[in-house]
Amino acid sequence: MIRSAQVVIIGGGVTGASIAYHLAAVGVRDVLLLERKFLASGGTGRSVGIVRQLYPTPETSQMVVRSLAVFQNFPDAVGGESGYVECGVVIGVSAAMRPQLEETVKRQRLFGVRAEVLEPVELARVEPRINIEHLGAVLYEPQSGYGDPTAVTTGYAAAARRRGVQIEQGVEVVTIRSAGDRVTGVETAAGDRVDAPVVVNAAGLWSTAVARLAGVALPIVVGRHPVFVVERDAEFGRPHLVYLDLAGGSYARPETGGLTLTGSLTDDETQHPMEPELLGGDVSLEEAAEVLERTGRAIPRLADARYRRGWAGAFDITPDWMPILDESPLRGF
Ligand SMILES: Cc1cc2nc3c(=O)[nH]c(=O)nc-3n(C[C@H](O)[C@H](O)[C@H](O)COP(=O)(O)OP(=O)(O)OC[C@H]3O[C@@H](n4cnc5c(N)ncnc54)[C@H](O)[C@@H]3O)c2cc1C
């Protein structure tokens, strides 16, 4: 079968669904999203969903300010639920990291980011259960929190469909067609052809493989990032805030049912390359123990939390850890 579209989006994670929605919202017609499995089946469905404001570039700072407003108002802005919980995010840094943090926050304020740098002792009024011994400063983002990445994806997808976007699941793109220096469309594993002047690579962990179909090389490493789930004891009290302990190398984000999601925060994922197909696989008790020890130092009341389970996640990592948003040398791709 040969069809045509104005834009083909490859990948039905949060990025592809959001692009589909926003294209339709600005009036682009004939948008087709192709997802090889099901919506949010990639990194999105394995994400921890922390929504923070601390990002290092002007572009990402502006993106997080706009994103936060959408998360806070998802039912009206997009439709559906984002599962957003505005519990606040605290980021702990060492004394050596403090000047850089203050500089970044100063620049980010110009874009409307709301965050305050606190002395570690001042943290007691926000979240007294965090260990401040090793901290040189703390960033407090009162409006940040966490959301439900799968709900956000399906929310965007539903809103995109309402605006005429076609979303097809179980459809894998296996060929990217081109003529000269222009993209002309895609072919699917079922042998269908879709002609399109614009093809968007939103394949997340698989974006390098998809780019390769177009003869484009992307400087991305897929690095393993395991996530661990612990159960807080009954005496823990109200859920903790989201805590990113940059000084100690772990994070903790509350989940319903008295659970906490935790993982490493040492930015060493590039040293642990992973095949994307292993996403969601098992984790070892040894790697859990190593991270849980750091989490227990960050929030000592979590040291006795019961380990429940874990899964292998992965990040698609560029050289500067920032997203790639651009047209490739193949025009229209
Ligand atoms: C464990 C973990 C924790 C994270 N924690 C956070 C966090 O706390 N805060 C935060 O902001 N971010 C976090 N992230 C990152 C964030 O979740 C991801 O950056 C985001 O979800 C990526 O979405 P995506 O749509 O770009 O990619 P993906 O979700 O990977 O989606 C890509 C989609 O493309 C599809 N696809 C691939 N190849 C093809 C093909 N040939 N044809 C058709 N479809 C194809 C895949 O099936 C997949 O569904 C985390 C990620 C992980 C894995």
The ligand as a Gaussian input file, in Angstrom:
#p B3LYP/6-31G(d) Opt

LIG

0 1
 C       14.817000       4.868000      34.008000
 C       14.569000       6.238000      33.460000
 C       14.386000       7.297000      34.320000
 C       14.151000       8.567000      33.811000
 N       13.882000       9.580000      34.676000
 C       13.564000      10.799000      34.192000
 C       13.152000      11.823000      35.066000
 O       13.059000      11.611000      36.269000
 N       12.851000      13.037000      34.541000
 C       12.946000      13.283000      33.190000
 O       12.665000      14.407000      32.759000
 N       13.330000      12.320000      32.339000
 C       13.622000      11.088000      32.812000
 N       13.975000      10.097000      31.964000
 C       14.130000      10.424000      30.559000
 C       12.801000      10.498000      29.836000
 O       11.895000       9.574000      30.362000
 C       13.068000      10.215000      28.375000
 O       13.975000      11.185000      27.881000
 C       11.809000      10.278000      27.537000
 O       10.782000       9.486000      28.072000
 C       12.160000       9.821000      26.146000
 O       10.999000       9.822000      25.379000
 P       11.093000       9.600000      23.831000
 O        9.716000       9.687000      23.310000
 O       12.126000      10.510000      23.263000
 O       11.711000       8.131000      23.659000
 P       11.059000       6.697000      23.974000
 O       10.127000       6.730000      25.107000
 O       12.185000       5.722000      24.022000
 O       10.171000       6.435000      22.696000
 C       10.695000       6.069000      21.464000
 C        9.661000       5.193000      20.791000
 O       10.083000       4.944000      19.464000
 C        9.645000       3.649000      19.116000
 N       10.442000       3.205000      17.973000
 C       11.762000       2.915000      17.974000
 N       12.151000       2.547000      16.747000
 C       11.056000       2.615000      15.945000
 C       10.829000       2.342000      14.566000
 N       11.815000       1.934000      13.753000
 N        9.575000       2.505000      14.076000
 C        8.564000       2.929000      14.882000
 N        8.736000       3.185000      16.200000
 C        9.962000       3.041000      16.726000
 C        9.887000       2.841000      20.385000
 O        9.119000       1.664000      20.419000
 C        9.500000       3.836000      21.462000
 O        8.165000       3.683000      21.893000
 C       14.159000       8.798000      32.416000
 C       14.319000       7.723000      31.544000
 C       14.498000       6.449000      32.054000
 C       14.619000       5.294000      31.103000

